[in-house]
Amino acid sequence: MCIVTMKTMTAAVRAKRAAVSAGISCEIVSLDRNMTKNGCAYGLRYPCHIGEKLLLQLSERGVEYGTVLGS
């Protein structure tokens, strides 16, 4: 599983809505702020193999995101 980081819960909720509307299974997770270089506190966990599709969907919907964790 991979995680794309978000600074706020609002961004994470927007990201989940965008993902679900594209048929992408995911869940919002809390992160330790020290896990990321930007201090992001939330993330969206998803299967790594659909990462490109998810990031494209987030970009198209104007959802800001940070680092992608995992491989």
Buried (B, 14 or more C-beta within 10 A) or exposed (E): EBBBBBBEEEBBBBBBEBBEEBEBEBEBBEBEEEBBEEEBBBBBBBEEEBBEBBBEBBEEBEBEBBEBBEE
